C-alpha cells in the first residue's frame, strides 16, 4: 500500500487551479481557492455544506464560469464555459444527483452526446451496445447495455455515470458525494473501482463530507472552508477529528454526548402489520411492525428507497395504508393529517421546502402555522403576538440570520431546519417526534445543535424516531437501531451493541430473510409489543 | 358513393395529423405547445392571401410555412430565450394569430368574416391508378390532394427521426431529463428551439391545407380548436407518432360521421356536430381514468399538498 499512497509525486499535476474566485452577485462562493491534482491520485475534497466544494468543481467542469483565477489542465491554460469543453480536455463528472434519462437504456445514456452514427445521422445501436459492453468489462463494471436505467438499483446507475465519463475518455474524474446514496457494500465496490482506475492512471477528485471514507480511500485530502482551500494534506496518520476540526475551524463532537436511554413502558408509536403501496403501486411497506417508547431515540437505517418515505408518510397521515394500524400515543390514525398531530405527533419532514415549510412565507408565519388557535382572539388573528413568539423562538433555537419578516428561503438549510424544529417541538401536544433526514443539507455546527435538541426531547420523556440515510447519524444519535430493507424491518439492534458494519450488512439485505418483530430480542420495545 | 365517408374521414383527419405531428415533436422535447392553433391560423391566412395575390399554390404553401415558422420562432423566443411561461406565451400567440388574421382580413382583403375568390387555384386531386377502382381502398387511398399524402407520409418520417436518429435521441432526452442532456454538453435550448420551429413547419402545412385544400376560403378562427384536439390525441397516445395519427384518424371518422348522419337520420345536425368534441372529451376522460386507476388499483394515494 505504501508506494500506492502517493503515486503522483514527481509527475506534473494534471489539474492546477489557482486564485479561483466565484461570485454570485455580491455573494462570494469561492474566494482565492487553489488546488492541484496529481496523475493517478485519489484526491478527497472535503468541507461543510456551503464551503464551496461543488462550486469549485463545477467551475473545473465548465458548469460555472469563474469570476477570476487561473486553471491549467495537462499544462494548458483553459477557460471552460460549458461541460463539452471540459470533456474535450478529459474531464468527467459524476454528479450527486445522477444526470441520467431513466426511460432510456444503459447504452443510450452512455453514448448520449457522443453517439456513434451510421448513414443519415442514424444511431449505430449495434456499435453502441458493443462498445458499452466492452467498456464495462474493461473496467470491471458489469452492466447490461440494454437494461432500462430507471429499473436499475442506485449502485448500478452510478456505474452508468462513471462509464459515461470513461466513454468520453475522461482521465480526470470528479465524483460529487458519490457514496451518499450507496450501501456500505456498494460503497466498498465503488472504492475498489476508484482504486483500480487510479492505478490505471486516472485522477479522481472525490467530493464528500464523510470523513471515515476520506481516510479509507484517498491519497491526499484538501479541506475547504468558507470558499477557501485551507489545507491540503497527505492521508497519513490523519484522524477524522483532525479533518473535522479543519473543516469548521474548531474541534467538534462527532458523537452525540448523551446518557443511557431510560425508555418507559409507554408506547408512543405503535405500527402494527402495516402495508402501504408506493407511487408506482409496489408494496413499499410490507407487513411492518415497530414501536417507539417514551424516553428513547429509535433510528431507522436503510438505503433510500426501501420504503422509509412511505412508512413515514403513513404515520404522518399523508399516505393511506392498505392494511395494518398505526397508533400515536394510543390513538389510531384519523382521517386528516391534523388528527395525528392532535394525537401527539411532531413531524420534521425531509422535504423542508415542499412539505415542512412554505419557503416564500415569512419566518414568523412558518413558525405560527399549526399554532393558530393560540393566537385567535374572538376569531381574529393576533399577528403581533405571533410575531413576538417567533422572535423568542428565533433566539431560543438559535436561528442564525433569522428576522421574523424575512422569507424562510433566505435562511440556510440548517437554519430552516431549526425553524421546523421550533414550530414542531413547541406544540404542547407533541410527544412523538419523527425526524426525517434531520441533518440533510445542514452544516456540522447546526447538526450538533439539532442532535442535542433531539436528545433533550428524549430526556424530557418524549419518543424520538429518526429516519436517516446517513448511517453515521443513525449510529451516533440512536439508542436503538431498526434496519429497513424492501419494506420490512430486518434488524432491531441496540446501538451500544452493534456497529456500522453489522447494520450495513442488514441494509444491503445480505442476511437473507426478514424476520418478524418477535425475533428481535435485543430490542426492548418490539418484542413485547408483538 | 357509400364509401364517401371514408374519403372525407381521411381528409378531415389531415390537418389534425399535421398539427399533431408538430405537437408530437414539441411534446417529446418536453414542451406543452398550446399555440398550434395560432400557428395554423396565420398559415391559413398567409396561404389564401398569397394564393389570391400570386395565383401560385407553391408560393402560397411556402408563404404559409414561412409565416407559421416565424410565429413559432417568436413563441420560442418568448418561452425558451426569455423564459416566459409556455402557457402564457402560447395563449398570447393564439390571440395574436387570431386577431392579426382578422385585422389583415379586413385591411388587406377587405372582408369581415369570410374571404374567398374564384382567382384562387385549387389543389389538383390525385387519382392513384389501379387503387382508384377498388371499392374501399379507392375511397381511402385515392382521390386526395398532394397535401393529404404528405400528411400521412410525415408520420413515419417523424417516428423515424425521433426513434432512429441522433437528433431524435437527443430531443427525447431533452424532453425527459434536460439536466442529463446538458451534462453531456447537449444544447438543451437549441434542441427545444428546433422542436418549436418544426412544430411551426407542420402547422404551416396544416394551415395551408385548411384554407386551400380542405375548403377554398378563409374564415376567422377557422382552425376551430384543431390544435387543442391534436394535443388531446397526443396525450391519448402518450406522444407516440403512429398512435397519435391513429387517434387523429378516428377523430376524422367521427367528424365525417357527424356530417353524414343528419342526412341519413334526419336528426338535428347541430346535435350531431357535437360528436367529434364528445369523442375528444371521452378520449381525455380515458387518459385521466387510466392514470388515476394506475394509482387507485393499489389503494395508494396522496393528499395534494401543493
Contacts between the chains, C-beta under 8 A, distances in Angstrom:
chain1	res1	chain2	res2	distance
A	82	B	185	6.2
A	83	B	182	7.5
A	83	B	183	6.3
A	83	B	184	7.3
A	83	B	185	5.1
A	84	B	184	8.0
A	84	B	185	3.0
A	87	B	184	7.5
A	87	B	185	6.0
A	93	B	183	7.6
A	95	B	183	6.8
A	99	B	177	7.1
A	99	B	179	5.2
A	99	B	180	4.3
A	99	B	182	7.6
A	99	B	183	3.7
A	99	B	184	7.7
A	100	B	177	6.7
A	100	B	180	5.4
A	101	B	172	7.8
A	101	B	173	4.6
A	101	B	176	5.0
A	101	B	177	4.1
A	101	B	180	4.8
A	101	B	181	7.7
A	102	B	176	7.3
A	102	B	177	7.0
A	103	B	176	6.0
A	104	B	169	7.9
A	104	B	172	7.6
A	104	B	173	6.6
A	104	B	176	7.5
A	108	B	169	6.4
A	108	B	173	8.0
A	109	B	180	7.3
A	112	B	169	6.8
A	112	B	170	7.2
A	112	B	173	5.9
A	112	B	180	7.2
A	112	B	181	7.1
A	112	B	184	5.2
A	112	B	186	7.3
A	113	B	170	7.7
A	113	B	181	7.6
A	113	B	184	3.2
A	113	B	185	5.3
A	113	B	186	5.4
A	114	B	184	7.4
A	115	B	166	4.7
A	115	B	169	6.6
A	117	B	166	6.0
A	120	B	165	7.1
A	121	B	165	4.8
A	121	B	166	5.2
A	121	B	167	6.5
A	122	B	164	5.1
A	122	B	165	5.6
A	122	B	166	7.6
A	123	B	164	6.7
A	123	B	165	6.7
A	123	B	166	5.6
A	123	B	169	6.0
A	164	B	184	7.1
A	168	B	184	7.8
A	276	B	300	6.9
A	277	B	298	4.1
A	277	B	299	6.1
A	277	B	300	3.7
A	278	B	300	6.5
A	279	B	295	7.6
A	279	B	300	6.6
A	279	B	302	7.6
A	281	B	294	6.8
A	281	B	295	7.4
A	281	B	297	6.6
A	281	B	298	3.9
A	281	B	300	6.6
A	313	B	302	7.6
A	318	B	302	6.5
A	318	B	303	5.9
A	318	B	305	7.4
A	319	B	300	6.7
A	319	B	301	7.5
A	319	B	302	6.1
A	320	B	299	6.8
A	320	B	300	7.4
A	320	B	301	6.1
A	322	B	298	7.3
A	322	B	299	4.5
A	322	B	300	7.6
A	337	B	303	7.1
A	354	B	305	7.2
A	355	B	305	6.3
